[in-house]
Amino acid sequence: MPINAAAITPEQTAPIPAAMSRRDVNFAMAGLTLSLFVAGLSNLVVLTAMPRIVAELHGGQASYTWIVTSSMLAITVCTPFWGRMSDMLDKKRLLQLCVAGYVVSSMIAGFAGATWVIIVCRIGIGVCAAGIIVFMQAIAAQITTPRHRARWIGYRSAAMSVATVGAPTLGGVLAQHLGWRACFFVGVPPAIVAILMTQFTLRLPPPVAQGSRRIDWPGALLVSGGLVTLMLWVSLVGPDRGWGSLPAGLTLAAALVALTAGILVELRHPAAMLPLELLRDRPVLLCTIAAAGTGFAYFGSAVFLAIYLQIGRGYSPQTAGLMALPEAVATVGAALLAARFISGRGRYKAVLIVGGAMICAGFGLLVSIGTGTSLLFIGLCVALIGGGLGVVAENLVLIVQTVVSRSKAGSAGALVAFCRVTGGVTCVAALGTILSAHVAYRLRGSGLAFDPHAVPKLAALPFAERVLVESAYADGIARVYLACFLVALILLVSLCLLPARSIDEEID
């Protein structure tokens, strides 16, 4: 039943397991945040060292692609599965199992003598990272009040922003001075600390059986197979063969058929891996739509900004990397401010609308970019987007966990995370197609032979051709950001349609 929000003070707490003091709760939350930091670090720290890894282990381009893609595949596929497990089994043990699995996978990868070993380990790291994300959200919903949880969301966003920006830089330093194997070992010490912190401070009541403990394995396999096929289309088949080729079309068709069949099976199963029945709740539906929009916005701003700066403007990778700093700093600052506001007042709608408006404004301004746009202007735009994402992204999980019963908090949080990742995958595919088609059209009109599926090497081009290529890419990225702006408008509308309620009105 809803709680009377007017009778609740900001310092009140929801029921916490009797064995846990406020100090234990804060230490446990610190351990959970550290676990999430490890998950983010592990997925990104090796990216800068990839050329050395592949060269030293005598791998090819396929190995390079699979080392990057395998972890993303595993996270996407396993997120809804872990969400279902979190509602059925002991969350603490599952979290520790995932952190321990990360440690083992990382250490094996650090001693690997072949690229296929690293690929397998990266799959294991992705599986464990997905579990860490889901179980951290589910445990936080069980041991804290929504207001206390909102405060920790700010710290969590800050930790993930540091991992996102700092991990590639750290990976480059380690690869240069200590060797690429150190990239796989750097996350092991904080992972062990996270296990110890949760072991000695986190005490949860035993899980209560909620209906059937069976899992819809046919539906799970169909959904997982569809997701894997979709990501293969995005990351391998489409870019390699061309988005309009027969193999790409067949791969996309197979993915859509499998996903459609899986969803139909899941809708009829009482213990579905994807809790689609939660979408009947209007706030949950709106939050999942908004979550897909945040995934779209994050990948749109990060991936295509790097392409614009390096190919559309001719800047070095170092400069392109530095241009990610305004977005990261804004994400941290906005997340902390939003956390303080929501935890203090218990209301979220107004601040989320402000965050959505910031995302729209950032992409709306980026629509005007060209080959002469100042870096200061671009930094302002990405800072607006980063600030908006810092306000909106993680707080969507908080909202859905307060509008469903605590027994379904894990599945609800996983559903939001799943939609966010799916939105990012869709972004890469859709916007990549828009960019390739526009660049090919522009260059064909200039009489320049160009393979739209290849990345041009600007340094090897004559000056006249380089100018044409840069102009085509800059104009194409502007079209990409127009598409991002339209998606951001949908995100903003979803946030505006959310009910104006307090997070204190949590369902037990």
C-alpha positions in Angstrom: 0.0 0.0 0.0 1.3 3.5 -0.7 2.8 5.4 2.3 1.7 8.8 3.3 4.6 10.9 2.0 3.6 13.9 4.0 4.3 12.1 7.3 7.8 11.1 6.3 10.9 13.1 7.1 14.0 13.0 4.8 16.0 11.1 7.5 13.5 8.3 7.9 14.5 4.9 6.7 12.6 2.0 5.3 12.9 -1.4 7.0 16.4 -2.6 7.0 17.4 -6.1 8.0 17.8 -6.0 11.8 21.4 -7.3 11.7 22.5 -4.3 9.7 23.3 -0.9 11.3 23.3 2.3 9.4 27.1 2.1 9.3 26.9 -1.4 7.8 24.5 -0.3 5.2 26.8 2.5 4.1 29.8 0.2 4.0 27.8 -2.4 2.1 26.8 0.3 -0.4 30.4 1.4 -0.8 31.3 -2.3 -1.5 28.5 -2.5 -4.1 29.7 0.8 -5.7 33.2 -0.6 -5.8 31.9 -3.7 -7.5 30.2 -1.7 -10.1 33.4 0.3 -10.6 35.3 -2.9 -11.2 32.7 -4.0 -13.8 33.1 -0.7 -15.7 36.9 -0.8 -15.4 37.2 -4.3 -16.7 35.2 -3.6 -19.8 37.2 -0.6 -20.9 40.7 -0.7 -19.6 41.9 -3.1 -22.3 40.6 -1.1 -25.3 43.7 1.1 -25.5 46.0 -1.9 -25.3 44.2 -3.8 -28.0 46.7 -3.2 -30.8 49.6 -4.6 -28.7 47.5 -7.6 -27.5 46.6 -8.7 -31.0 50.0 -8.1 -32.4 51.9 -9.9 -29.7 49.5 -12.9 -29.8 49.6 -13.0 -33.6 45.9 -12.3 -34.0 44.0 -10.9 -36.9 41.3 -8.3 -37.4 38.7 -10.9 -36.5 40.4 -11.4 -33.1 40.5 -7.7 -32.6 36.8 -7.4 -33.3 35.8 -10.3 -31.1 37.8 -9.2 -28.1 35.9 -5.9 -28.1 32.5 -7.4 -29.0 32.4 -10.5 -26.9 32.1 -8.6 -23.6 29.2 -6.4 -24.9 27.4 -9.5 -26.2 27.7 -11.2 -22.9 26.4 -8.2 -20.9 23.4 -7.7 -23.2 22.4 -11.4 -23.2 22.9 -12.0 -19.4 21.3 -8.8 -18.0 17.7 -10.1 -18.1 18.8 -13.6 -16.9 20.5 -12.2 -13.9 17.5 -10.0 -13.2 15.3 -13.1 -12.9 17.9 -14.9 -10.7 18.0 -11.9 -8.4 14.3 -12.3 -7.6 14.7 -16.1 -6.9 18.1 -16.7 -5.2 20.5 -15.2 -2.6 21.6 -11.9 -4.1 24.6 -11.6 -1.8 26.1 -14.9 -2.9 25.3 -14.3 -6.5 27.0 -10.9 -6.4 30.1 -12.4 -4.7 30.1 -15.2 -7.3 30.1 -12.7 -10.1 32.9 -10.6 -8.6 34.9 -13.8 -8.0 34.2 -14.9 -11.6 35.5 -11.6 -12.8 38.7 -12.1 -10.8 39.3 -15.6 -12.2 38.5 -14.5 -15.8 40.8 -11.5 -15.6 43.7 -13.5 -14.2 43.4 -16.2 -16.9 43.3 -13.5 -19.6 46.4 -11.9 -18.0 48.3 -15.2 -18.5 46.8 -16.0 -22.0 49.0 -17.1 -24.8 46.4 -16.9 -27.6 43.7 -14.5 -28.6 41.0 -17.1 -28.4 41.7 -17.5 -24.6 41.2 -13.7 -24.2 38.0 -13.8 -26.1 36.6 -16.6 -23.9 37.7 -14.7 -20.8 36.1 -11.5 -22.1 32.9 -13.4 -22.4 33.3 -14.5 -18.8 34.0 -10.9 -17.7 30.9 -9.7 -19.5 28.7 -12.3 -17.9 30.0 -11.3 -14.5 29.8 -7.6 -15.2 26.1 -8.0 -16.1 25.5 -9.8 -12.8 27.3 -7.2 -10.8 25.2 -4.4 -12.3 21.9 -6.2 -11.7 22.6 -7.6 -8.2 24.0 -4.2 -7.0 20.7 -2.5 -8.0 18.6 -5.3 -6.4 20.5 -5.4 -3.1 20.5 -1.6 -2.9 16.6 -1.7 -3.2 16.5 -4.2 -0.4 18.7 -2.5 2.2 18.1 1.2 1.7 15.2 3.6 1.5 14.6 5.3 -1.9 16.0 8.6 -0.5 19.1 7.0 0.8 19.5 5.1 -2.5 19.1 8.3 -4.5 22.1 9.7 -2.6 24.2 6.7 -3.5 23.1 6.9 -7.2 25.2 10.1 -7.4 28.3 8.3 -6.0 27.6 5.4 -8.4 27.4 7.6 -11.4 30.6 9.4 -10.4 32.4 6.0 -10.1 31.2 4.9 -13.5 32.1 8.2 -15.1 35.7 7.9 -13.6 35.9 4.3 -15.0 34.6 5.3 -18.4 37.0 8.2 -18.8 40.0 7.0 -16.9 40.0 3.3 -17.9 41.2 3.8 -21.5 43.9 6.2 -20.3 45.0 3.9 -17.5 45.1 1.0 -20.0 47.4 2.9 -22.3 49.8 3.8 -19.4 49.9 0.2 -18.2 50.4 -1.2 -21.7 53.3 1.1 -22.3 55.2 0.8 -19.0 54.1 -2.6 -17.5 52.9 -4.5 -20.5 49.3 -5.3 -21.7 48.9 -8.2 -19.3 48.8 -5.6 -16.4 45.5 -4.3 -17.8 43.8 -7.6 -16.8 45.3 -7.6 -13.3 44.5 -4.0 -12.4 40.9 -4.6 -11.3 41.7 -7.7 -9.2 42.7 -5.9 -5.9 39.5 -3.7 -5.8 37.4 -6.7 -6.7 38.8 -8.6 -3.7 38.2 -5.6 -1.5 34.6 -5.5 -2.7 34.1 -9.1 -1.9 35.4 -8.6 1.7 33.3 -5.5 2.2 30.1 -7.2 1.2 31.0 -10.3 3.2 31.4 -8.6 6.5 28.8 -5.9 6.3 26.0 -7.1 4.0 23.4 -9.3 5.8 20.2 -10.0 3.9 17.2 -12.1 4.9 16.8 -15.4 3.1 15.1 -15.1 -0.3 11.3 -15.6 -0.1 9.8 -17.8 -2.8 7.7 -15.7 -5.1 5.5 -18.0 -7.3 7.2 -20.3 -9.7 11.0 -20.7 -9.5 11.0 -22.2 -13.0 12.7 -20.3 -15.9 11.2 -20.2 -19.3 14.3 -21.7 -21.0 12.8 -21.8 -24.6 11.9 -18.1 -24.3 15.3 -17.3 -22.8 17.2 -19.1 -25.5 15.1 -17.4 -28.3 15.6 -13.9 -26.8 19.3 -14.5 -26.1 19.8 -16.0 -29.6 18.0 -13.0 -31.1 20.1 -10.5 -29.2 23.4 -12.3 -30.1 22.4 -12.3 -33.8 21.3 -8.7 -33.7 24.7 -7.6 -32.2 26.5 -9.7 -34.7 24.7 -7.8 -37.4 25.6 -4.5 -35.8 29.3 -5.2 -35.0 30.4 -7.7 -37.6 28.1 -8.7 -40.6 26.8 -5.2 -41.4 30.1 -3.3 -41.2 32.0 -6.1 -43.0 29.6 -7.0 -45.8 27.6 -3.7 -46.0 24.3 -3.0 -44.3 22.3 -3.6 -47.5 24.0 -6.9 -48.4 22.2 -10.3 -48.5 24.2 -11.7 -45.5 23.3 -8.6 -43.5 19.7 -8.8 -44.4 19.4 -12.5 -43.5 21.2 -11.9 -40.2 18.8 -9.1 -39.3 15.8 -11.1 -40.3 16.9 -14.1 -38.2 17.4 -11.7 -35.2 14.0 -10.2 -35.6 12.3 -13.6 -36.0 14.0 -15.0 -32.9 13.3 -11.9 -30.8 9.6 -11.9 -31.9 9.2 -15.6 -31.1 11.0 -15.2 -27.8 8.8 -12.3 -26.7 5.6 -14.2 -27.6 6.8 -17.2 -25.5 7.8 -14.9 -22.6 4.4 -13.2 -22.5 2.7 -16.6 -21.9 5.1 -17.9 -19.2 4.5 -17.3 -15.5 8.2 -17.1 -14.8 9.6 -15.3 -17.8 13.2 -14.1 -18.0 12.1 -10.8 -19.3 9.3 -9.5 -17.0 7.3 -7.9 -19.8 4.1 -7.9 -17.6 5.8 -5.0 -15.7 5.3 -2.9 -18.8 1.6 -2.8 -18.0 2.5 -0.3 -15.3 2.7 3.1 -16.9 5.7 4.4 -15.0 7.7 1.3 -15.8 6.8 1.5 -19.5 7.8 5.2 -19.6 11.1 4.5 -17.8 12.0 1.7 -20.2 11.4 4.0 -23.2 13.5 6.7 -21.6 16.2 4.2 -20.7 16.4 3.2 -24.4 16.7 6.9 -25.2 19.6 7.3 -22.7 21.5 4.4 -24.3 20.9 6.0 -27.7 22.1 9.3 -26.4 25.3 8.0 -24.7 26.5 6.0 -27.7 25.5 8.8 -30.1 27.5 11.4 -28.3 30.5 9.2 -27.6 31.0 7.1 -30.7 30.1 9.6 -33.3 31.8 12.6 -31.7 35.1 10.6 -32.0 34.4 10.0 -35.7 33.6 13.7 -36.2 36.7 14.9 -34.6 39.2 12.4 -36.1 37.7 12.1 -39.6 35.5 15.1 -40.0 38.1 17.5 -38.5 41.4 15.7 -38.8 42.2 15.9 -35.0 44.4 13.3 -33.3 43.0 10.5 -31.2 44.4 12.2 -28.1 42.5 15.4 -28.8 39.3 13.4 -29.5 39.8 11.6 -26.1 40.2 14.9 -24.3 36.9 16.2 -25.8 35.2 13.4 -23.8 36.2 15.1 -20.5 33.5 17.8 -20.5 30.8 15.2 -20.9 32.3 13.1 -18.1 32.8 16.0 -15.7 29.2 17.2 -16.4 27.9 13.7 -15.8 29.5 13.5 -12.4 28.5 17.0 -11.2 24.9 16.7 -12.5 24.5 13.2 -11.0 25.6 14.4 -7.5 23.3 17.4 -7.7 20.4 15.4 -8.8 21.1 12.8 -6.1 21.1 15.5 -3.4 17.8 17.0 -4.7 15.9 13.8 -5.0 17.2 12.4 -1.6 16.3 15.7 0.1 12.9 16.3 -1.4 11.8 12.9 -2.4 10.5 14.2 -5.8 12.1 13.3 -9.1 9.9 14.4 -12.0 11.0 18.0 -12.2 14.7 17.2 -12.1 14.4 14.4 -14.6 12.6 16.8 -17.0 15.5 19.2 -16.6 17.9 16.4 -17.4 15.9 15.4 -20.5 15.8 19.0 -21.7 19.6 19.2 -21.3 20.0 16.2 -23.6 17.7 17.7 -26.2 19.5 21.0 -26.1 22.9 19.4 -26.5 21.9 17.4 -29.5 19.9 20.3 -30.9 23.0 22.5 -30.9 25.2 19.8 -32.4 22.9 19.6 -35.5 24.6 22.8 -36.6 28.2 21.5 -36.5 30.5 21.7 -39.5 34.2 21.7 -40.4 34.7 25.1 -38.7 32.8 24.6 -35.5 34.9 25.6 -32.4 35.9 23.0 -29.9 34.6 25.2 -27.1 31.1 25.1 -28.6 31.3 21.3 -29.0 32.6 20.9 -25.4 29.5 22.9 -24.2 27.2 20.7 -26.2 28.6 17.4 -24.9 28.6 18.8 -21.4 24.9 19.4 -21.7 24.4 15.9 -22.9 26.6 14.4 -20.2 24.8 16.5 -17.5 21.4 15.3 -18.7 22.5 11.7 -18.7 23.9 12.1 -15.2 20.6 13.3 -14.0 18.4 10.8 -15.9 20.1 7.5 -16.6 20.6 5.9 -13.1 17.5 7.5 -11.5 15.3 5.6 -13.9 16.2 2.4 -12.0 15.3 4.1 -8.8 11.9 5.0 -10.1 10.9 1.6 -11.4 12.1 0.0 -8.1 9.7 2.2 -6.2 6.7 1.4 -8.3 7.0 -2.4 -8.2 7.1 -4.7 -5.2 10.5 -5.3 -3.7 10.3 -9.0 -4.7 10.4 -7.8 -8.4 13.0 -5.0 -7.9 15.8 -7.0 -9.5 13.8 -7.8 -12.6 12.6 -4.3 -12.9 16.1 -2.8 -12.7 17.4 -5.4 -15.1 14.6 -4.5 -17.6 15.7 -0.8 -17.5 19.4 -1.8 -17.9 18.4 -4.1 -20.8 16.5 -1.4 -22.6 19.5 1.0 -22.1 21.9 -1.5 -23.7 19.5 -2.3 -26.5 19.0 1.4 -27.2 22.8 1.8 -27.5 23.1 -1.2 -29.9 20.3 0.2 -32.0 22.0 3.6 -32.0 25.3 2.2 -33.4 23.4 0.3 -36.2 20.9 3.0 -37.2 23.2 6.0 -37.0 26.1 4.1 -38.7 23.8 3.4 -41.6 22.8 7.0 -41.8 26.4 8.2 -41.7 27.6 5.7 -44.3 24.8 6.4 -46.7 25.2 10.2 -46.5 29.0 10.1 -46.9 28.7 7.8 -49.9 26.1 10.1 -51.5 28.2 13.3 -50.9 31.4 11.8 -52.3 29.8 10.2 -55.3 28.3 13.6 -56.1 31.9 15.0 -56.0 33.1 12.3 -58.4 35.3 10.7 -55.7 35.4 6.9 -55.6 34.7 5.8 -52.1 33.9 2.6 -50.2 31.3 3.6 -47.7 32.1 0.6 -45.4 35.8 1.5 -45.1 37.3 4.1 -42.7 39.4 6.6 -44.7 43.0 7.3 -43.8 43.1 11.1 -44.1 46.9 11.3 -43.9 47.2 9.2 -47.1 44.8 11.4 -49.1 45.7 14.3 -51.4 44.7 17.6 -49.9 41.7 18.2 -52.2 40.3 14.7 -51.5 40.9 15.1 -47.8 38.9 18.3 -47.7 36.0 16.6 -49.5 36.1 13.6 -47.1 36.2 15.8 -44.0 33.3 17.9 -45.3 31.2 14.8 -46.1 31.8 13.3 -42.6 31.1 16.6 -40.8 27.9 17.0 -42.6 27.0 13.4 -42.1 27.6 13.6 -38.3 25.3 16.6 -38.2 22.6 14.4 -39.8 23.3 11.8 -37.2 22.9 14.3 -34.4 19.6 15.3 -35.9 18.4 11.7 -35.5 19.7 11.8 -31.9 17.8 15.0 -31.3 14.5 13.3 -32.4 15.1 10.4 -30.1 16.0 12.8 -27.3 12.6 14.4 -27.8 10.9 11.0 -27.3 12.9 10.6 -24.1 11.8 14.0 -22.9 8.2 13.3 -23.6 8.4 10.1 -21.7 9.8 11.9 -18.7 7.1 14.6 -18.9 4.4 11.8 -18.9 5.7 10.3 -15.6 3.4 10.7 -12.7 4.3 13.4 -10.2 4.8 11.2 -7.1 7.3 10.9 -4.2 9.8 8.1 -4.0 8.6 7.6 -0.4 5.5 6.0 -1.9 7.3 2.7 -2.3 5.5 -0.6 -2.7 6.5 -3.2 -0.2 
